Amino acid sequence: MFINSTHVIHRESLQSEIEVLCDPCLSGDERTAATGFCKTCEDPEPLCDGCAKQHTRQKATKNHEINNDLTQFNNQITSNNV
């Protein structure tokens, strides 16, 4: 297993699976799988269901749009690091 920031990569045989973890939960020492990210935020972070719900309840971010397709989050991170 390899851990890099919010990504946990499990290597078994020839297959690898990437699990994206929720950033706010990680800052509280909780390992919760992310289910989406905010498309509106300039520097989006992966969010679990609970944190995504809270994100859209905050006054400053209540009109933000959550995207539940983490492949788009991974593509966005990859393209930003090139």
C-alpha positions, 0 to 999 in steps of 0.5 A: 500500500502506498499513501500520497496525500489524499490518495491511497493506492493498494497494489495487489498482483498486477492490479492497482486501485486508487482510493481518494480520501476526504481532505477535511476528515484527514485533517481531523485524523479520520480516514473517510473515502471521498465521494466527490469534490467541489467544482466551484472552488478554485483549489478543490479538495476531495470530500466525503458525503458529510463534508460535501453536505456541510460545504453546501450549507456554509454561507460562503459556499452554499451555491457551490456545485459538488461533482460526484465523479472522482475521475474528473477530480483525478483528471483535474489534479493530474492536469494541474500538476503538468 
